[in-house]
Amino acid sequence: MRKTLTLIGYNDNTLKVWKSQLEKMFGDHIEVDLINLNGNYGKQNITSDLLVVPSFSAYLLIRELVPLSTKVIFLKRTLTSSSFERLSEYKRKKLLIIDETEEMAHQISMGLLQLGIGFYGIECCGLNNYMDQFDNPHFDKAITFGIELDSEYECLNIGHTVLDLDTLIEIGVDLDLDDSINYRNVKLEAGDIEPLSQGMFYILNKINRCESSVTTLMKVANAGVVGIQNNGEIFMYNEKLAELLKFDSNYLGLLSNKNDELSQIPFSQVIKTGEEIKETLVRINGVDFIITVEPIVHSGNRYGAIAIIKKFDEEERKQHIFRKQLIQKGHFAKRSFGDIVGKSERLVECVENAKRMAKSNASMLISGESGVGKEIFAQAIHNASKRSTYQFVAINCGAIPESLLESELFGYEDGAFTGAKKGGKMGLFELAHMGTIFLDEIGEMPILLQKRLLRVLEEREIVRIGGDRVIPVDVRVIAATNKNIKHMIEDNQFREDLYYRINVLPLTIPPLRDRTEDIQLLIADYCNKINGQFDMSSDAMAYMTMYEWPGNIRELRNCLEYLNNLGKKRIELKDLPIQSEKVYLTASHFNTLQDEVEQFLLLELYRNKEGLKKLGRRSLCKLAHENGLKISEQKIRNLLIELEKRNLVTIFPGKSGTVITELGMKVVERNF
């Protein structure tokens, strides 16, 4: 049933503004009647639930029409934010406030003082005597509120006053409509007002924020919530509770023996003792529930209790999901194909094959020497696949003891073995559900465990150690190895059937020595990542380019990390930590020279290593002719460019000639 309210005033437009405020705040819950004391209001009795008047003198005019049982509120007025801004310009002025009556003018003046306006003086008058003030003015500016004066004197009309915040709240409380105020921005909904009591406005907003947060939590909580007062009256509950206990969601009443759904919850015990009851199993209407009851205590006083109710079987089914959400932090692929550095033909072909394989769900076996970047490829494949939004779980099969590897992969139940965690543990296959599991160094997996892995790949389901529950898993398997699996099969160290199960899509990553043209790119890329502050001499760069790199990219990065920590701005050949290793400065390397003319040019430049004379294309061409080699200057130019690309010579601009590098001298010394 709608509440009724009668508003008293002196101006139709002002009354309409106040009515609009109330309707905006309380909506269809309220019906507002208006009485303009300057109009013909009929002198009929007022039968509303609530009477709201602007002043005591206004109340006296209609007192005989008001029953003694009618609640009366004397309203307080304030300004809208826009009116307040306009009036703020006159903070340092003496003001004349003109209102419907002098009493109302004094009332709004007190409000202005609270808002910080009028400290330099305020004079007040009503519409019946304002002209007297202009005869001998003691003010700087005359102010009216929604009233246009028929006067030759200039007045500032800043707009109608509005109902203040505490009046709106008092109306809501008196009409039992306080719920309509909760969870809302009262300042905006009431017409963007400037509250006279900033303290009340602050407290109301704070309470509303808290209540809104509680309401939101109750809505999103995947559990039933019900709260009762000390007398057993329910004061809050959510829809989930009505769903779980199957009772009328509109029910609000007292707990009694008739309420079978709620009477079994130990509210009375918690209210009496003030001690919580955590996660106790309660059967209600034949269904098992996990119930926690907490007392409501503030400042040493008990105000009731709140129960949180969950369905037992739902909680059991969701355990592995919740655990996965807790554990999966860190189980994601960081790398993509854009992180793979290199432009060599072999690497580009390998990357293109991997991109095509990423579109499939079939198992993969990535082969390659240690340090070539097998896991980077696995992460890139995962991130380019349809499973990229799910977890990427990696495990090194050779880094975990055999006794622990099985429990890590497949998990275990509570009490499965001595030392098992209470409650059991989820395995990595469960954790990787809908995503990718990367089995690095799969060649190190024990032969007995290989059989169980094969079954998981065939059946797509696992059983935890010590358990009997079959758990389906949807996982893509990417395995990696640096061993020759076929040789291991011949030696009975790897199951042939497992090999064919994981080797559906084989991918072989080339070693660094087979793509030496990528070495300089890798050096530049990693130096940029570690903020390397050094340059390399041509001899040092050539040496690194020709080095075999048995540890592949991992060894190259370690080398660069070492060089960066030397603190030198220029790295020479002698600074390299790999000088003692085997380098391709052998005859096989020298034979990469295209013909005898290249050998001749390198030998002549070696003989002139002290730079006794400048050897340019013309001089070298003349020496070639003298030794019976018929070759043009242009051909010599092209051959010198090829030798420079291999860091064997350095061509200087102009007529400075060409000289042999330190690396070129080592080649000549070792082969002649």
C-alpha positions as CSV (number, residue, x, y, z in Angstrom):
1,M,0.0,0.0,0.0
2,R,1.3,3.4,-1.0
3,K,2.2,5.9,1.7
4,T,0.6,9.4,1.5
5,L,2.3,12.7,2.3
6,T,1.1,16.3,2.2
7,L,3.6,19.1,1.3
8,I,2.8,22.7,2.5
9,G,4.3,25.7,0.8
10,Y,3.7,29.2,-0.6
11,N,4.7,28.7,-4.3
12,D,3.5,26.2,-6.9
13,N,6.8,25.9,-8.7
14,T,8.7,25.3,-5.5
15,L,6.2,22.7,-4.3
16,K,6.6,20.9,-7.7
17,V,10.4,20.8,-7.3
18,W,10.0,19.3,-3.8
19,K,7.5,16.7,-5.0
20,S,9.8,15.7,-7.9
21,Q,12.5,15.1,-5.4
22,L,10.3,12.8,-3.3
23,E,9.0,10.9,-6.3
24,K,12.5,10.4,-7.6
25,M,13.7,9.1,-4.2
26,F,10.8,6.9,-3.2
27,G,9.2,6.1,-6.6
28,D,5.8,4.3,-6.6
29,H,5.9,3.8,-2.8
30,I,4.7,7.3,-2.1
31,E,1.8,9.6,-3.1
32,V,2.3,13.3,-2.6
33,D,-0.4,16.0,-2.2
34,L,0.5,19.7,-2.5
35,I,-1.1,22.7,-0.6
36,N,-0.2,26.2,-1.6
37,L,-1.0,28.6,1.3
38,N,-1.2,31.5,-1.2
39,G,-3.8,29.6,-3.2
40,N,-7.3,28.3,-2.7
41,Y,-6.7,25.0,-0.9
42,G,-10.2,24.3,0.1
43,K,-9.7,24.2,3.9
44,Q,-10.3,20.4,3.9
45,N,-9.0,18.1,6.6
46,I,-5.6,16.6,5.9
47,T,-5.7,12.8,6.1
48,S,-2.2,11.9,4.9
49,D,0.2,9.7,6.7
50,L,2.7,12.5,7.0
51,L,2.5,16.3,6.9
52,V,5.6,18.3,5.8
53,V,5.6,22.1,6.4
54,P,8.3,24.8,5.7
55,S,7.9,26.8,9.0
56,F,6.0,27.0,12.2
57,S,4.0,30.0,11.0
58,A,2.9,27.9,8.0
59,Y,1.8,25.1,10.4
60,L,-0.3,27.5,12.4
61,L,-2.3,28.4,9.2
62,I,-3.4,24.8,8.7
63,R,-3.3,23.4,12.2
64,E,-7.1,23.1,12.5
65,L,-7.1,20.8,9.4
66,V,-4.6,18.3,10.9
67,P,-5.7,15.4,13.0
68,L,-3.7,14.9,16.3
69,S,-2.5,11.5,15.1
70,T,-0.8,12.9,12.0
71,K,3.0,13.0,12.1
72,V,4.4,16.5,11.3
73,I,7.9,17.3,10.0
74,F,9.3,20.7,9.7
75,L,11.4,20.6,6.5
76,K,14.9,21.9,6.0
77,R,16.0,23.4,2.7
78,T,19.3,23.6,0.9
79,L,20.6,24.5,-2.6
80,T,21.4,22.5,-5.7
81,S,25.0,22.3,-6.6
82,S,24.5,24.7,-9.6
83,S,22.8,27.3,-7.3
84,F,25.6,26.9,-4.7
85,E,28.2,27.6,-7.4
86,R,26.5,30.8,-8.5
87,L,26.1,32.0,-4.9
88,S,29.7,31.1,-4.1
89,E,30.8,34.2,-6.1
90,Y,29.2,36.3,-3.3
91,K,30.9,34.7,-0.3
92,R,32.6,38.0,0.5
93,K,29.5,40.2,0.0
94,K,26.8,41.4,2.3
95,L,23.6,39.7,1.2
96,L,19.9,40.4,1.5
97,I,17.9,37.1,1.5
98,I,14.4,37.5,0.2
99,D,12.0,34.5,0.7
100,E,8.3,33.7,0.9
101,T,8.3,34.8,4.6
102,E,10.9,36.4,6.9
103,E,10.9,33.2,9.0
104,M,11.8,31.1,5.9
105,A,14.4,33.7,5.0
106,H,16.1,33.3,8.4
107,Q,15.9,29.5,8.1
108,I,17.6,29.4,4.7
109,S,20.2,31.9,5.9
110,M,21.2,29.5,8.6
111,G,21.7,26.9,6.0
112,L,23.8,29.2,3.9
113,L,26.1,29.9,6.8
114,Q,26.5,26.1,7.2
115,L,27.6,26.0,3.6
116,G,30.1,28.8,4.1
117,I,28.2,31.7,2.6
118,G,27.2,34.9,4.3
119,F,29.9,35.4,6.9
120,Y,30.2,39.1,5.8
121,G,26.6,39.7,6.8
122,I,23.1,38.5,5.9
123,E,19.8,40.5,6.2
124,C,16.5,38.7,5.8
125,C,13.0,39.7,4.8
126,G,9.8,38.3,3.3
127,L,7.9,39.2,0.2
128,N,5.7,41.5,2.2
129,N,8.4,44.0,3.3
130,Y,11.4,43.6,1.0
131,M,10.9,47.0,-0.6
132,D,11.7,48.6,2.7
133,Q,15.2,47.2,2.5
134,F,16.0,48.9,-0.8
135,D,15.1,52.4,0.6
136,N,18.2,52.4,2.8
137,P,20.3,49.5,1.5
138,H,23.0,47.9,3.8
139,F,23.8,45.0,1.5
140,D,25.8,44.3,-1.7
141,K,23.5,41.8,-3.4
142,A,19.8,40.8,-3.0
143,I,19.1,37.0,-3.4
144,T,15.8,35.3,-4.2
145,F,15.0,31.6,-4.6
146,G,12.9,30.9,-7.7
147,I,11.0,34.2,-7.2
148,E,11.0,36.9,-9.8
149,L,10.4,40.3,-8.1
150,D,8.5,43.1,-9.8
151,S,11.0,45.7,-8.8
152,E,13.3,48.3,-10.3
153,Y,16.1,47.0,-8.1
154,E,18.4,44.3,-9.4
155,C,18.0,40.9,-7.6
156,L,19.8,37.6,-8.3
157,N,17.4,34.6,-8.6
158,I,19.5,31.5,-8.0
159,G,16.7,29.0,-8.4
160,H,14.3,27.1,-6.2
161,T,15.5,25.6,-2.9
162,V,15.4,21.8,-2.5
163,L,14.7,19.5,0.4
164,D,17.8,18.8,2.5
165,L,19.2,15.3,3.0
166,D,18.1,14.9,6.6
167,T,14.5,15.8,5.7
168,L,14.5,13.2,3.0
169,I,15.9,10.6,5.5
170,E,13.4,11.6,8.2
171,I,10.5,11.2,5.6
172,G,11.8,7.8,4.6
173,V,12.1,6.6,8.2
174,D,8.6,8.0,9.3
175,L,6.9,6.3,6.3
176,D,8.9,3.0,6.8
177,L,10.6,3.6,3.4
178,D,14.2,3.7,4.6
179,D,15.0,0.7,2.4
180,S,14.4,3.0,-0.6
181,I,17.3,5.2,0.6
182,N,19.8,2.3,0.9
183,Y,22.3,1.4,-1.8
184,R,21.8,4.7,-3.7
185,N,23.6,8.0,-4.2
186,V,21.1,10.1,-2.3
187,K,22.8,13.4,-3.3
188,L,22.3,12.7,-7.0
189,E,18.9,11.1,-6.7
190,A,17.6,13.9,-4.7
191,G,18.5,16.5,-7.3
192,D,22.3,16.9,-6.9
193,I,21.9,18.7,-3.6
194,E,24.5,20.4,-1.3
195,P,23.8,18.7,2.0
196,L,23.7,21.0,5.0
197,S,25.1,18.2,7.2
198,Q,28.3,16.9,5.5
199,G,28.8,14.5,8.4
200,M,25.5,12.8,7.9
201,F,26.1,12.7,4.1
202,Y,29.5,11.0,4.8
203,I,28.0,8.5,7.2
204,L,25.1,7.6,4.9
205,N,27.4,7.0,2.0
206,K,29.7,4.9,4.1
207,I,26.7,2.8,5.4
208,N,25.3,2.4,1.8
209,R,28.7,1.3,0.5
210,C,28.9,-1.4,3.2
211,E,25.4,-2.5,2.7
212,S,25.9,-2.6,-1.1
213,S,29.0,-4.7,-0.6
214,V,27.2,-7.1,1.6
215,T,24.3,-7.4,-0.9
216,T,26.8,-8.0,-3.8
217,L,28.6,-10.6,-1.8
218,M,25.4,-12.4,-1.0
219,K,24.4,-12.4,-4.7
220,V,27.7,-13.8,-6.0
221,A,28.3,-16.2,-3.1
222,N,27.9,-19.8,-4.2
223,A,26.4,-20.6,-0.9
224,G,23.2,-20.0,1.0
225,V,23.3,-17.2,3.6
226,V,20.8,-16.4,6.3
227,G,21.0,-14.1,9.3
228,I,18.8,-13.9,12.4
229,Q,18.5,-11.6,15.3
230,N,18.6,-12.6,19.0
231,N,14.8,-13.1,19.0
232,G,15.0,-15.5,16.0
233,E,13.7,-13.1,13.5
234,I,15.3,-13.4,10.0
235,F,16.8,-10.1,8.9
236,M,18.7,-11.2,5.8
237,Y,19.0,-14.1,3.4
238,N,19.9,-14.6,-0.3
239,E,18.2,-16.4,-3.2
240,K,20.7,-19.3,-3.0
241,L,19.4,-20.2,0.4
242,A,15.8,-20.4,-0.9
243,E,17.1,-22.5,-3.8
244,L,19.0,-24.9,-1.5
245,L,16.3,-25.4,1.1
246,K,13.4,-25.2,-1.3
247,F,11.3,-22.7,0.6
248,D,9.3,-19.6,-0.5
249,S,11.9,-16.9,-1.3
250,N,9.4,-14.3,0.0
251,Y,9.4,-15.9,3.5
252,L,10.5,-13.7,6.4
253,G,9.4,-14.6,9.9
254,L,10.4,-16.2,13.2
255,L,12.2,-19.4,13.6
256,S,10.0,-22.1,15.1
257,N,9.6,-25.8,15.2
258,K,7.4,-25.4,12.1
259,N,10.3,-24.2,10.0
260,D,12.0,-27.5,9.5
261,E,14.4,-26.1,7.0
262,L,15.9,-23.7,9.5
263,S,15.3,-25.2,12.9
264,Q,18.1,-27.7,12.5
265,I,20.7,-24.9,12.1
266,P,22.4,-24.4,15.5
267,F,21.6,-20.7,15.7
268,S,20.5,-20.7,19.4
269,Q,23.7,-22.4,20.5
270,V,25.9,-19.8,18.7
271,I,23.8,-16.8,20.0
272,K,24.0,-18.2,23.6
273,T,27.7,-19.0,23.7
274,G,29.0,-16.4,21.2
275,E,31.3,-19.1,19.7
276,E,31.3,-20.0,16.0
277,I,30.5,-23.5,14.7
278,K,32.6,-24.3,11.6
279,E,31.7,-26.7,8.8
280,T,29.4,-29.1,10.5
281,L,27.4,-31.6,8.6
282,V,23.7,-31.2,8.9
283,R,20.9,-33.2,7.2
284,I,17.9,-31.2,6.1
285,N,15.0,-32.8,4.4
286,G,17.2,-35.8,3.5
287,V,20.0,-33.7,2.0
288,D,23.4,-33.3,3.5
289,F,24.7,-29.7,4.0
290,I,27.9,-28.2,5.2
291,I,27.0,-25.4,7.6
292,T,29.1,-22.7,9.3
293,V,27.4,-20.4,11.9
294,E,29.1,-17.2,13.0
295,P,27.9,-14.9,15.9
296,I,27.3,-11.2,15.1
297,V,29.2,-9.3,17.8
298,H,30.0,-5.6,18.1
299,S,31.5,-3.8,21.0
300,G,30.9,-6.8,23.2
301,N,27.2,-7.0,22.4
302,R,25.6,-10.0,20.5
303,Y,23.1,-9.1,17.8
304,G,22.4,-12.5,16.3
305,A,24.1,-15.0,14.0
306,I,24.7,-15.7,10.3
307,A,24.8,-19.1,8.7
308,I,26.6,-20.1,5.5
309,I,25.1,-23.2,3.9
310,K,26.6,-25.4,1.1
311,K,25.4,-28.6,-0.4
312,F,27.8,-31.4,0.4
313,D,27.9,-33.2,-2.9
314,E,28.4,-30.0,-4.9
315,E,31.4,-29.0,-2.7
316,E,32.9,-32.4,-3.3
317,R,32.6,-32.1,-7.1
318,K,34.1,-28.7,-7.1
319,Q,37.2,-29.4,-5.0
320,H,39.4,-30.2,-7.9
321,I,38.3,-27.1,-9.7
322,F,39.0,-24.8,-6.7
323,R,42.3,-26.5,-6.2
324,K,43.3,-26.0,-9.8
325,Q,42.5,-22.3,-9.5
326,L,44.8,-22.1,-6.5
327,I,47.6,-24.1,-8.0
328,Q,47.7,-23.0,-11.6
329,K,49.5,-19.7,-10.8
330,G,52.6,-19.8,-12.9
331,H,51.4,-22.7,-15.2
332,F,51.2,-20.6,-18.3
333,A,53.2,-20.3,-21.5
334,K,55.2,-17.1,-21.7
335,R,56.8,-17.5,-25.1
336,S,55.4,-17.2,-28.7
337,F,56.9,-17.8,-32.1
338,G,57.9,-14.1,-32.1
339,D,60.5,-15.0,-29.4
340,I,62.3,-17.4,-31.6
341,V,65.3,-15.5,-33.1
342,G,66.9,-16.5,-36.4
343,K,66.5,-16.3,-40.2
344,S,68.4,-19.3,-41.3
345,E,66.7,-21.6,-43.8
346,R,66.7,-24.6,-41.4
347,L,65.2,-22.6,-38.5
348,V,62.6,-20.9,-40.7
349,E,61.5,-24.3,-42.0
350,C,61.3,-25.6,-38.4
351,V,59.2,-22.7,-37.2
352,E,56.8,-23.0,-40.2
353,N,56.3,-26.7,-39.4
354,A,55.7,-25.9,-35.7
355,K,53.0,-23.3,-36.6
356,R,51.2,-25.9,-38.7
357,M,51.4,-28.5,-35.9
358,A,50.0,-25.9,-33.4
359,K,46.6,-26.2,-35.1
360,S,46.3,-29.9,-34.3
361,N,45.4,-31.6,-31.0
362,A,47.7,-34.6,-31.8
363,S,50.6,-35.5,-29.6
364,M,54.0,-34.1,-30.5
365,L,57.6,-35.2,-29.9
366,I,60.2,-32.4,-30.1
367,S,63.7,-33.6,-30.6
368,G,66.9,-31.7,-30.4
369,E,70.2,-31.4,-28.5
370,S,70.3,-29.9,-25.1
371,G,70.0,-26.1,-25.1
372,V,68.4,-25.7,-28.6
373,G,65.1,-24.3,-27.1
374,K,62.7,-27.2,-27.1
375,E,60.5,-25.7,-24.3
376,I,60.3,-22.3,-26.1
377,F,59.0,-24.2,-29.1
378,A,56.5,-26.1,-26.9
379,Q,55.2,-22.8,-25.3
380,A,55.0,-21.1,-28.7
381,I,53.0,-24.1,-30.1
382,H,50.6,-23.9,-27.1
383,N,50.1,-20.2,-27.4
384,A,49.3,-20.6,-31.1
385,S,46.8,-23.4,-30.5
386,K,43.1,-23.4,-29.6
387,R,44.1,-24.3,-26.0
388,S,46.0,-21.1,-25.5
389,T,43.5,-19.7,-23.0
390,Y,44.1,-22.8,-20.7
391,Q,47.1,-23.7,-18.6
392,F,50.5,-24.9,-19.9
393,V,52.0,-27.4,-17.4
394,A,55.6,-28.3,-17.8
395,I,57.5,-31.1,-16.0
396,N,61.1,-32.3,-16.4
397,C,60.9,-36.1,-16.3
398,G,64.6,-36.4,-15.5
399,A,64.7,-33.9,-12.7
400,I,62.2,-35.6,-10.4
401,P,63.0,-38.9,-8.5
402,E,61.2,-41.9,-9.9
403,S,59.4,-42.4,-6.6
404,L,57.8,-39.0,-6.8
405,L,57.3,-38.7,-10.6
406,E,54.1,-40.8,-10.6
407,S,52.4,-38.9,-7.9
408,E,53.4,-35.6,-9.6
409,L,51.8,-36.7,-12.9
410,F,48.7,-38.4,-11.6
411,G,48.2,-37.1,-8.1
412,Y,47.2,-39.1,-5.0
413,E,44.4,-39.5,-2.5
414,D,44.5,-38.7,1.2
415,G,46.6,-41.4,3.0
416,A,47.8,-43.0,-0.2
417,F,51.3,-43.4,1.2
418,T,53.5,-42.2,4.1
419,G,54.1,-38.5,3.9
420,A,51.1,-37.8,1.6
421,K,49.5,-34.4,2.1
422,K,46.2,-34.4,4.1
423,G,43.4,-34.2,1.6
424,G,45.5,-35.6,-1.2
425,K,46.9,-33.8,-4.2
426,M,45.9,-33.1,-7.8
427,G,48.2,-34.4,-10.4
428,L,49.6,-32.4,-13.3
429,F,47.4,-34.1,-15.9
430,E,44.4,-32.9,-14.0
431,L,45.9,-29.5,-13.7
432,A,46.5,-29.4,-17.4
433,H,42.9,-30.2,-18.2
434,M,41.8,-28.5,-21.4
435,G,45.4,-27.2,-21.8
436,T,48.8,-28.6,-22.7
437,I,51.2,-30.8,-20.7
438,F,54.9,-30.6,-21.6
439,L,56.9,-33.7,-20.7
440,D,60.5,-32.6,-21.1
441,E,63.2,-35.2,-21.2
442,I,60.7,-38.0,-21.7
443,G,63.5,-40.3,-22.4
444,E,64.4,-40.2,-18.7
445,M,61.0,-41.6,-17.7
446,P,61.1,-45.0,-16.0
447,I,60.0,-47.9,-18.1
448,L,57.2,-48.9,-15.6
449,L,55.8,-45.4,-15.6
450,Q,55.8,-45.3,-19.4
451,K,53.1,-48.0,-19.4
452,R,50.8,-46.0,-17.2
453,L,51.4,-42.9,-19.3
454,L,50.5,-44.9,-22.4
455,R,47.2,-45.9,-20.9
456,V,46.4,-42.2,-20.0
457,L,47.1,-41.2,-23.6
458,E,44.9,-44.0,-24.9
459,E,42.0,-43.7,-22.5
460,R,42.2,-39.9,-21.7
461,E,41.5,-40.5,-18.0
462,I,43.5,-40.9,-14.8
463,V,43.1,-42.5,-11.4
464,R,45.0,-41.0,-8.5
465,I,47.4,-43.1,-6.5
466,G,45.4,-44.7,-3.7
467,G,42.1,-43.8,-5.3
468,D,39.4,-45.6,-7.3
469,R,37.7,-42.6,-8.9
470,V,38.2,-42.3,-12.7
471,I,38.8,-38.7,-13.7
472,P,38.5,-37.8,-17.4
473,V,41.2,-35.4,-18.7
474,D,41.3,-33.5,-22.0
475,V,45.0,-32.7,-22.5
476,R,47.4,-32.2,-25.4
477,V,50.7,-33.9,-24.8
478,I,54.0,-32.3,-26.1
479,A,57.0,-34.4,-25.3
480,A,60.7,-33.5,-25.8
481,T,63.9,-35.4,-25.7
482,N,67.6,-34.9,-26.5
483,K,68.1,-38.7,-26.9
484,N,67.8,-41.0,-29.8
485,I,64.5,-42.7,-28.8
486,K,64.9,-45.4,-31.6
487,H,68.2,-46.5,-30.1
488,M,66.6,-46.6,-26.7
489,I,63.8,-48.9,-28.0
490,E,66.4,-51.2,-29.4
491,D,68.1,-51.3,-25.9
492,N,64.6,-51.9,-24.3
493,Q,64.9,-48.6,-22.4
494,F,61.8,-47.1,-24.1
495,R,58.5,-48.6,-25.0
496,E,57.9,-48.7,-28.7
497,D,54.1,-48.4,-28.4
498,L,54.5,-45.2,-26.3
499,Y,57.0,-43.8,-28.9
500,Y,54.4,-44.1,-31.7
501,R,51.8,-42.6,-29.4
502,I,53.7,-39.4,-28.7
503,N,55.5,-39.2,-32.1
504,V,52.4,-38.4,-34.1
505,L,53.8,-35.0,-35.0
506,P,57.6,-35.1,-34.9
507,L,59.6,-31.9,-34.9
508,T,63.4,-31.7,-34.9
509,I,65.1,-28.4,-33.9
510,P,68.5,-27.8,-35.6
511,P,71.6,-27.3,-33.4
512,L,73.3,-23.9,-33.4
513,R,76.3,-25.2,-35.4
514,D,73.9,-25.9,-38.3
515,R,72.6,-22.4,-38.4
516,T,75.7,-20.3,-37.8
517,E,74.2,-17.4,-39.8
518,D,71.8,-16.9,-36.8
519,I,74.5,-16.5,-34.2
520,Q,75.0,-12.7,-34.7
521,L,71.2,-12.2,-34.5
522,L,71.1,-14.2,-31.3
523,I,74.0,-12.2,-29.8
524,A,72.4,-8.9,-30.6
525,D,69.0,-10.1,-29.2
526,Y,70.4,-11.4,-25.9
527,C,72.7,-8.5,-25.4
528,N,69.7,-6.2,-25.8
529,K,67.8,-8.2,-23.2
530,I,70.6,-8.1,-20.6
531,N,71.5,-4.5,-21.5
532,G,75.0,-5.6,-22.6
533,Q,77.3,-2.6,-22.7
534,F,80.1,-3.9,-24.9
535,D,81.1,-4.2,-28.6
536,M,83.0,-7.2,-30.1
537,S,86.0,-7.1,-32.3
538,S,85.7,-8.6,-35.7
539,D,88.0,-11.5,-34.7
540,A,86.0,-12.2,-31.6
541,M,82.8,-12.2,-33.5
542,A,84.2,-14.4,-36.2
543,Y,85.5,-16.8,-33.5
544,M,82.0,-17.0,-32.0
545,T,80.5,-17.6,-35.3
546,M,82.8,-20.5,-36.1
547,Y,82.6,-22.0,-32.6
548,E,80.8,-25.4,-32.5
549,W,78.6,-24.5,-29.5
550,P,77.9,-28.0,-28.1
551,G,75.6,-26.4,-25.5
552,N,73.7,-24.6,-28.2
553,I,71.8,-21.4,-27.4
554,R,72.0,-22.0,-23.6
555,E,75.9,-22.0,-23.9
556,L,75.8,-18.9,-26.1
557,R,73.7,-17.1,-23.5
558,N,76.0,-18.1,-20.7
559,C,79.0,-16.9,-22.7
560,L,77.4,-13.5,-23.3
561,E,76.4,-13.2,-19.6
562,Y,80.1,-13.8,-18.7
563,L,81.3,-11.2,-21.2
564,N,78.8,-8.7,-19.9
565,N,80.1,-9.1,-16.3
566,L,83.7,-8.5,-17.4
567,G,82.8,-4.8,-17.5
568,K,84.8,-4.2,-20.8
569,K,83.5,-1.9,-23.5
570,R,85.2,-3.9,-26.2
571,I,85.6,-7.7,-26.2
572,E,88.7,-9.1,-27.9
573,L,89.4,-12.7,-29.0
574,K,91.5,-13.3,-25.9
575,D,88.5,-12.4,-23.6
576,L,86.3,-15.2,-24.9
577,P,85.7,-18.0,-22.3
578,I,85.5,-20.6,-25.1
579,Q,89.1,-20.2,-26.5
580,S,90.2,-23.6,-25.3
581,E,87.3,-25.3,-27.0
582,K,87.5,-26.9,-30.5
583,V,86.9,-24.3,-33.2
584,Y,86.5,-24.9,-36.9
585,L,89.8,-23.4,-37.9
586,T,90.9,-26.5,-39.7
587,A,91.5,-27.5,-43.3
588,S,87.9,-28.4,-43.7
589,H,87.1,-24.7,-43.0
590,F,89.8,-23.4,-45.3
591,N,88.4,-25.6,-48.1
592,T,85.3,-23.5,-48.0
593,L,87.3,-21.1,-50.1
594,Q,85.8,-21.2,-53.6
595,D,88.9,-21.7,-55.7
596,E,92.7,-21.3,-55.8
597,V,92.4,-17.5,-56.5
598,E,90.8,-17.1,-53.0
599,Q,93.7,-19.0,-51.5
600,F,96.2,-16.9,-53.4
601,L,94.6,-13.7,-52.3
602,L,94.6,-14.7,-48.6
603,L,98.3,-15.8,-48.8
604,E,99.4,-12.6,-50.4
605,L,97.5,-10.6,-47.8
606,Y,99.2,-12.7,-45.1
607,R,102.7,-12.0,-46.5
608,N,101.8,-8.3,-46.4
609,K,100.4,-8.6,-42.8
610,E,102.8,-6.0,-41.5
611,G,101.3,-3.5,-44.0
612,L,104.6,-2.7,-45.7
613,K,102.6,-1.7,-48.8
614,K,99.0,-1.1,-49.6
615,L,97.3,-4.0,-51.4
616,G,94.3,-2.9,-53.4
617,R,92.4,-4.7,-56.2
618,R,94.8,-3.4,-58.8
619,S,97.9,-4.5,-56.9
620,L,96.4,-8.0,-56.2
621,C,95.3,-8.3,-59.9
622,K,98.9,-7.6,-61.0
623,L,100.3,-10.2,-58.6
624,A,97.8,-12.7,-59.8
625,H,98.8,-12.2,-63.4
626,E,102.5,-12.5,-62.4
627,N,101.7,-15.9,-60.9
628,G,99.8,-17.2,-63.9
629,L,96.3,-16.5,-62.6
630,K,94.2,-14.8,-65.3
631,I,91.5,-12.9,-63.4
632,S,89.8,-9.5,-63.7
633,E,89.8,-6.7,-61.1
634,Q,86.0,-7.1,-60.8
635,K,86.4,-10.8,-59.9
636,I,89.0,-10.0,-57.3
637,R,86.7,-7.4,-55.8
638,N,83.8,-9.9,-55.5
639,L,86.2,-12.5,-53.9
640,L,87.5,-10.0,-51.4
641,I,83.9,-9.2,-50.4
642,E,83.2,-12.9,-49.8
643,L,86.3,-13.2,-47.7
644,E,85.3,-10.2,-45.7
645,K,81.9,-11.7,-45.0
646,R,83.7,-14.6,-43.4
647,N,85.8,-12.2,-41.3
648,L,89.0,-13.3,-42.9
649,V,89.9,-9.9,-44.4
650,T,89.0,-6.2,-43.9
651,I,88.4,-3.9,-46.9
652,F,89.2,-0.3,-46.2
653,P,87.6,2.5,-48.2
654,G,89.3,4.5,-51.0
655,K,92.9,3.6,-51.7
656,S,93.6,2.2,-48.2
657,G,93.6,-1.3,-49.6
658,T,92.7,-4.6,-47.9
659,V,94.4,-6.3,-44.9
660,I,94.1,-9.8,-43.5
661,T,92.4,-10.2,-40.0
662,E,93.7,-12.1,-37.1
663,L,91.3,-14.9,-37.9
664,G,92.5,-15.0,-41.5
665,M,96.1,-15.3,-40.3
666,K,95.2,-18.2,-38.0
667,V,93.6,-20.0,-41.0
668,V,96.7,-19.5,-43.1
669,E,99.1,-20.5,-40.3
670,R,97.2,-23.7,-39.6
671,N,96.9,-24.8,-43.2
672,F,100.2,-23.7,-44.9
